[in-house]
Amino acid sequence: MKNGENSNQFSRRNFVKSVVFAGIMAQIPVMLHSCKNIIADIFLKITGTNHILGHRLWLKNFPKPTETIEIPILIIGGGITGLSAARQLVKKNKTDFLLLELENTLGGNSSFGTNKATSFPHGAHYLPLPNLQDKELLSFLHESKIITHFEKGMPIFDETQLCFKPQERLFIKNNWQEELIPKYGNSEVANEEINRFFEITSQLKEEKGFDGLYHFDIPIKKISKDQKYRDLDTITMKNWLIEQKFTSEELFEYVNYCCKDDFGIGIDFVSAWAGLFYFAARKHDASSNENVLTWPEGNGRLATHLAKFANNKTKKNHLVYEVKQNKNAVEVLCFDAKNNKSVMYKSDKVICCTPQYINSYLFKDRKTSAKFQYAPWFTATISLKKESDLNNSEFYWDNVIYKSKGLGYIYNQHQTVNQIIENKSLTYYYSFSNADLKAARKGFLKMKEEEIKKIIISDLSIAHPNIENEIESIEIYKMGHGMISPTPNFIFSEEKEMAAKNIDNKIFFAHSDLSGISVFEEAFHQGIDIINQIL
Ligand SMILES: Cc1cc2nc3c(=O)[nH]c(=O)nc-3n(C[C@H](O)[C@H](O)[C@H](O)COP(=O)(O)OP(=O)(O)OC[C@H]3O[C@@H](n4cnc5c(N)ncnc54)[C@H](O)[C@@H]3O)c2cc1C
């Protein structure tokens, strides 16, 4: 699920595979018939962000606080932003802080689970190699031993944390091809358009504004003030493709997939500026190849490194339900779900590392603009049966199905050096791309396990026709407000700017939704910047 690659030619290896696959396809009617009677029982488990506790924010039916704790600095939210803020405080020798997290794990969208075979991501699962100019990120990766050392100013990454080969494949026209850019059976027009698209994005990657800064850069705060491309934020990605006179299905499908993967919404809904950001903001200048960093637990690995800085300063299962300013201190009311009691915290500085839709419940008069749109997501971690045929097949790290509703699946044991793996584990990704994300969320949250299972099976059956019989269990992880989804007129909006403003230099806001782009780098920098603003 990485984009911005260059297209390659179709290889002979895939051609051989396609012939073999055609033979298998001929047998499918027989296989499907025999499957009918032996549809296996799949053990289904459904978890996700803590909706039940979260929904109590609406009701506010919490017991009255029975205890008051004074703490100079309080961080609310233990996602990447909150954890990065904790790290920055420690770097600045400020250790008199506490972090409150609603879930029983840290990491937020970058948290992870474990099953009997492996760890697996709940959400975020990789970090592209950072831009060379991003010194803070390079420094964090170095201290976390992800970068082993530097040679002539270039970072050298630990090989075991770089994504191993084979990396990405696309199931298209009944064939698995290497890489995600459609190549197999493309028309000449499609190939020309794909090349032209990458020529444009390569140029955008390099281009700088009047102030010498890139038009597209990550983190987004570093971009040029030059307005040249900002109008692209007023149209959708699809309209931009049409304006550029692109017509081929293959290109539209590819870009649609990338936008859904990066923002949860497809080209019909995402801002063209945001869509192009993904192809142009990463400079791929820290290495000669465009690899990514990944781990079985996904970006849970990065969250774990950051969490070391908040050791013994973290309270999990703690839901903050009200923040108010008093003469001498900021008062934060928090429900301790484990002990079923409420606590009042009194602090000089409070940093809300929570998404804006949550903040509107924490403050009496804080409305969140409807411009903050969040796509619902689920991930589903599939354990294959020991005896299943699929268990013996060679998975790529990232496996995507052309034109499918979902976003494909990751092979969780890809980075394992162990050759014998009894139960293979796959994590499937799905976002609800829709004009009305609120309605989509409502429908999604009502969905039962069986309904979600049907989505997964019918999607994966395109590439793996017998999959239903190969699965031992599925663990579904629901995220009602998965990630910020930048629709037109949001990224440069006044509403977004206002939401990031602090209150009386006492209450501060930091979260990836305030950058408008939900990725590790943005959350990481949001955390650092907010502390630099305070201290
Ligand atoms: C399915 C999915 C896949 C993704 N894949 C990638 C990827 O591969 N690479 C990548 O870079 N990014 C990915 N992302 C983006 C990811 O969102 C960011 O990388 C990053 O994790 C966001 O961190 P954050 O701290 O800004 O937000 P969050 O993760 O939203 O953190 C907010 C935290 O606040 C807590 N909280 C909320 N309300 C309260 C309250 N009232 N009291 C106490 N605590 C509260 C939450 O539980 C959460 O822990 C993905 C996102 C999703 C949803």
The ligand as a Tripos MOL2 file, in Angstrom:
@<TRIPOS>MOLECULE
LIG
   53    58     1     0     0
SMALL
NO_CHARGES

@<TRIPOS>ATOM
      1 C1         -6.8810    1.6500    8.9740 C.3       1 LIG1
      2 C2         -5.7860    2.6600    9.0550 C.ar      1 LIG1
      3 C3         -4.5680    2.3910    8.4460 C.ar      1 LIG1
      4 C4         -3.5340    3.3250    8.5180 C.ar      1 LIG1
      5 N1         -2.3340    3.0150    7.9430 N.ar      1 LIG1
      6 C5         -1.2940    3.8670    8.0610 C.ar      1 LIG1
      7 C6          0.0070    3.4830    7.6180 C.ar      1 LIG1
      8 O1          0.2260    2.3620    7.1390 O.2       1 LIG1
      9 N2          1.0190    4.3830    7.7750 N.ar      1 LIG1
     10 C7          0.8230    5.6050    8.3440 C.ar      1 LIG1
     11 O2          1.7730    6.3960    8.4520 O.2       1 LIG1
     12 N3         -0.4000    5.9710    8.8020 N.ar      1 LIG1
     13 C8         -1.4550    5.1370    8.6930 C.ar      1 LIG1
     14 N4         -2.6710    5.4710    9.2260 N.ar      1 LIG1
     15 C9         -2.8280    6.8090    9.8160 C.3       1 LIG1
     16 C10        -2.7170    6.8980   11.3490 C.3       1 LIG1
     17 O3         -3.9440    7.4310   11.7130 O.3       1 LIG1
     18 C11        -1.5840    7.7970   11.7750 C.3       1 LIG1
     19 O4         -0.3680    7.2250   11.3020 O.3       1 LIG1
     20 C12        -1.4210    8.0020   13.2990 C.3       1 LIG1
     21 O5         -1.4390    6.7670   13.9650 O.3       1 LIG1
     22 C13        -2.4400    8.9680   13.9050 C.3       1 LIG1
     23 O6         -2.0830    9.2600   15.2210 O.3       1 LIG1
     24 P1         -2.8130   10.3610   16.1250 P.3       1 LIG1
     25 O7         -2.1850   10.3310   17.4610 O.co2     1 LIG1
     26 O8         -2.8240   11.6520   15.4200 O.co2     1 LIG1
     27 O9         -4.3090    9.8930   16.2160 O.3       1 LIG1
     28 P2         -5.0750    8.6780   16.9370 P.3       1 LIG1
     29 O10        -4.4550    7.4140   16.5390 O.co2     1 LIG1
     30 O11        -6.4980    8.9530   16.6000 O.co2     1 LIG1
     31 O12        -4.8600    8.8890   18.4860 O.3       1 LIG1
     32 C14        -5.7830    9.5260   19.3480 C.3       1 LIG1
     33 C15        -5.7560    8.8200   20.6960 C.3       1 LIG1
     34 O13        -6.6230    9.5120   21.5970 O.3       1 LIG1
     35 C16        -7.3600    8.5580   22.3570 C.3       1 LIG1
     36 N5         -8.5870    9.2120   22.8510 N.ar      1 LIG1
     37 C17        -9.6400    9.6300   22.1100 C.ar      1 LIG1
     38 N6        -10.5650   10.2020   22.9080 N.ar      1 LIG1
     39 C18       -10.0940   10.1530   24.1700 C.ar      1 LIG1
     40 C19       -10.5950   10.5990   25.4280 C.ar      1 LIG1
     41 N7        -11.7680   11.2260   25.5300 N.pl3     1 LIG1
     42 N8         -9.8490   10.3660   26.5380 N.ar      1 LIG1
     43 C20        -8.6440    9.7450   26.4460 C.ar      1 LIG1
     44 N9         -8.1150    9.3160   25.2730 N.ar      1 LIG1
     45 C21        -8.8290    9.5220   24.1460 C.ar      1 LIG1
     46 C22        -7.6140    7.4530   21.3480 C.3       1 LIG1
     47 O14        -7.9790    6.2400   21.9580 O.3       1 LIG1
     48 C23        -6.2740    7.3940   20.6160 C.3       1 LIG1
     49 O15        -5.3670    6.5340   21.2520 O.3       1 LIG1
     50 C24        -3.7270    4.5550    9.1850 C.ar      1 LIG1
     51 C25        -4.9590    4.8200    9.7970 C.ar      1 LIG1
     52 C26        -5.9810    3.8910    9.7360 C.ar      1 LIG1
     53 C27        -7.2840    4.1880   10.4020 C.3       1 LIG1
@<TRIPOS>BOND
     1     1     2 1
     2     2     3 ar
     3     2    52 ar
     4     3     4 ar
     5     4     5 ar
     6     4    50 ar
     7     5     6 ar
     8     6     7 ar
     9     6    13 1
    10     7     8 2
    11     7     9 ar
    12     9    10 ar
    13    10    11 2
    14    10    12 ar
    15    12    13 ar
    16    13    14 ar
    17    14    15 1
    18    14    50 ar
    19    15    16 1
    20    16    17 1
    21    16    18 1
    22    18    19 1
    23    18    20 1
    24    20    21 1
    25    20    22 1
    26    22    23 1
    27    23    24 1
    28    24    25 2
    29    24    26 1
    30    24    27 1
    31    27    28 1
    32    28    29 2
    33    28    30 1
    34    28    31 1
    35    31    32 1
    36    32    33 1
    37    33    34 1
    38    33    48 1
    39    34    35 1
    40    35    36 1
    41    35    46 1
    42    36    37 ar
    43    36    45 ar
    44    37    38 ar
    45    38    39 ar
    46    39    40 ar
    47    39    45 ar
    48    40    41 1
    49    40    42 ar
    50    42    43 ar
    51    43    44 ar
    52    44    45 ar
    53    46    47 1
    54    46    48 1
    55    48    49 1
    56    50    51 ar
    57    51    52 ar
    58    52    53 1
@<TRIPOS>SUBSTRUCTURE
     1 LIG1         1 GROUP 0 **** ****
